[in-house]
Amino acid sequence: MSRLLINRRRFLTAAGVAASTLPLVGCDAFDGILQNRGIVRDVLAAANDLTYRVQRLLMDADRLAPEFGESEIRQGQRPNGSTDPTDPQYIALQQQDFSEYRLAIAGLVEKPLSLTLTELRNMPSRTQITRHDCVEGWSCVAKWTGVPLSKVLDEAKVKPDARYIVFHCFDRMNLGLSGSVAYYESIDLIDARHPQTILAYGLNGKPLPVANGAPLRVRVERQLGYKMAKYLSAIEVVSELSTFGRGNGGFWEDLGYDWYAGI
């Protein structure tokens, strides 16, 4: 499994580096690569679909990612990606210590929700010590505390035609000359209901720091780090992903990364 993880990291890192240079040049010459009908996109999509299907066949839906003891926490959780959102709404919430923060749960649910941090903290919680595996090649063990996403979805009563969960975030990512866009990510309902998929508000026994995604981030422990969206503003339950971003299920996926990043 470790060799598979390393090889997958190398592939994704190479693909990600190549893709991440595209928005910086701001050149129309690369448009074909990013279009759904581009040859590169088709190859990556086919490989991703195969990876997804094989891992779903080989792995039990509730199989847990490895968990560790307190002694394995040897450093603070390494921040990466966005570490200090500049969105005005986020800044206003941060200045009030997120006392006015609310997480919206909308889309294909019978009971739309708007939950405060206090309400989330009062729901059944889970604490887990897991390893964060980044596509850049580094790993870090940390203790996360939060409410299982399945509990929130049960409260909202997901409709039968739902297939995916889309995470909307406060942080924005730069696309070079094209400007910036709000970060977003998505997972399917299988991963959303996995016991270790939580909406984390605590890190290593303390409130989640801003650099690590405060006030709330998702942990999807059987996937690579870029799937674990930070600075959550809303969760949307949907039947398809084609209407979000460029239709590939996430910010980095729109630039060439796999949608399913299972490890």
N, C-alpha and C positions, 0 to 999 in steps of 0.2 A: 504493500500500500504506500509506503514512504517513497519508493521509486516512482510509482504512478503519480504521486503528488508533486514530486520534483519535476518530472517531465511535463506535467500539466502546467505547472508554474512557468517553466521556461517558455512553453508555447504561448501562453496567455500574455506573459510579459513582453515577448517579442511582438505579438499582435497588437498589444496595447500601446507599446512605444510607437510602433508604426502608425497606428490609428490616431494617437494623441497629437501627432505632428500635423495632421491634416487641417484642423481648424486654425492652427497658428499661421499657416501660409496664406489662408484666405484666397485660394486660387480655384477657379472653376474647373481646372483640369482634373481635380479629384472628385468632382461630383458623382461621376459614374461609379466610383468605388463604393460610395456611401449609399447608393440607391439600392432598393430591394432587389432589382433585377441584375445588378452587377455580378460579374463572375466571382470575384472575391467574396462578396456577400453570400452568394449561393453556396459556395464551398464551405464557408464558416457556418452557415445555417444548417447545412446537411450534417456536418461534424457535430455540431451542438445537439441536434435532434437525436443522433445516434448515441452520444454520450448520455443524454437524458434518459432515453429508453433503456439502455443497458444498465445504468445505475438503478433505475426504478425496478428492473427485473431482479437484480442481484441483491438489493438491500431492502430489508423489511422497513415498512413505512415508519415504524416507531423505534427503529434501532437508534441508540443514543451515540452521540459523539463522545470520545473519551473525556472523562472528568478527572481532576487532579486534586491533590491535597494542598493545604495552605502552604506547606514548605516549598511547593513548586512556584509560588509567586515570588519572583526574584527581582522584580522591577515594576515601576508603574506602567500602566497600559500606554503603549506608544501611540501618540496622536498621529493621524495622517489625513490627507485630503484637506477638506475645509476644517479650520480650527477656530474660527472667530467670525461667524456670519455678520454681514453688514446690512442685512435686510432691516428696514426701519421698524417693522412690526416686531421682529425678533429682539432688536435692541431695546425697545420699550418694555417687552416682557422681561428681559434680562435685568433691566434696571429695577424692576419690582420683584426680583428674586423669583420670577415665574409664578407669582401668586395669582395672576390673572390668566395663566395659560390654560387652554382647553384643547383637547384632542378630539377632532371631529371624526366620526365613523359614519360613512355615507355610502351611497351606491345601492347595490342589490341586497338591501337589508330591510326587514320589516319594521325595525325600530332604530332609526338613526340616533346616534348618541353624540354628546358633547361633554367629555369627561375632564374634570380638573385633575391636577396632580394628586391632590388629597384623595379623590375618589379612586384613582388608579392605585394608590398606595394602600387603600383600604380593601382592595380586592385580593383574593388568594394570590400569594406570591411564590416565586421559586428563586432559589439562589444556587448558582452553579459555577464551578471553577473550570474553565475551559480554555482552549488554546485558539487564539486568533491567528489564522493563516492568511497572510497578505499575498496578493498576486506579485508583489515586488520581490518576494522571496524570504521575508522575515516572519517570525512567529513570536507570540507573546502570550503568556498564561496570566489570566486575571479572573477575579471573582465578580460575577454579575448578579444583580438582584432586580427582579421586575415581575410584572404580571404576565402569565402565559397569554399569548395572543388568542389562543383558543377560548379562553374565558371571556375575553372582550367580544369575540365573534358570536359566542353563544348568547351573550347579553343582547347583542344587536339582532340576532335571529337571521342568519344568512339565508337568502332565497335559493331555491333548488337549481336555478340556472347559473349560479355564480361559479367561476373557475379560478379566478386570480385575485390577489390582494395587491393593490398599488399603494406605495408609500410616497406621500408628498412631503417635501422638506422645505425648511426656511432658507437653507444655504443655496447659493447660486454658483454655477461653475462657468468659468470663462471659455468662450469659444473663439478667441482671437478677434479678428475683424468682424465676425458675425455677432459679437456682443456676448451676453451671458444668458443662461437659462437656469430655471429652478431645478435642483437635483431631484431625481425620482428613481424609484426602484420597484421591483415586483417579484412575487413568488407565487407558486400555485397553492391551492388549498391543502394539499398534502403536507407541504412544508409549513404552512401557516398553522396547522393543527398539531405539529410535532411537539412533543413535551418540552423540548429545549428551546423552542422558538418563543422568545419573551420580548416584551416591551420594557427595556431596562431603564430604571431611574437611579440605580445604585451601582457603584464601582469600587471594589475592594473595601467594602464596609462604609463608604461615604457617599454623599449625593454625587450623582454623575457630574463631572466637571464640564465646563463649556467646551474645552478642547477635545473632549471625547464624545460630544453630542448632546449635551444638556438642552432641555430638561429630559428628553426621552429619545431613545434610539432602539432600533430593532436588533436582536441577536438571532441569527439563523445558523446554528452551530455546525451544521453539516455542509456549509458552503463557504467559499472564499470571502474575504473581508469586504470586498466592494459591494456585496449583496446586503450588508448590514447598515442600512441607511441611518444617518444621524439627523438631529434637529427636526424630529417629526412634527409636522403641522396638521396632517390629516391622513386618514386611511380610507381608501375607496375600494369597495368590493365590486368586481366587474366580471363580465363573461368573456372579454377579449382585450388584447393589449394594443391593437392597431391604431387606436385614436390618441395614444399618448406619445409625445415626443416624435421620433421618426418611426415609431411602431414596433420597436424591438424589445421593449420591456424595461428599459433603464437608460440612464445617462451614458454609462460606459458601453452598454450594449449597442446603443445608437452609433458608437464610434468603433465597433468591431469586436468587443468582448463577447464571450458566451453569455447567453441568458441563464442557462443552468450551469452553476459553478460548483457542483457537488464535489466533495473530497472524501 
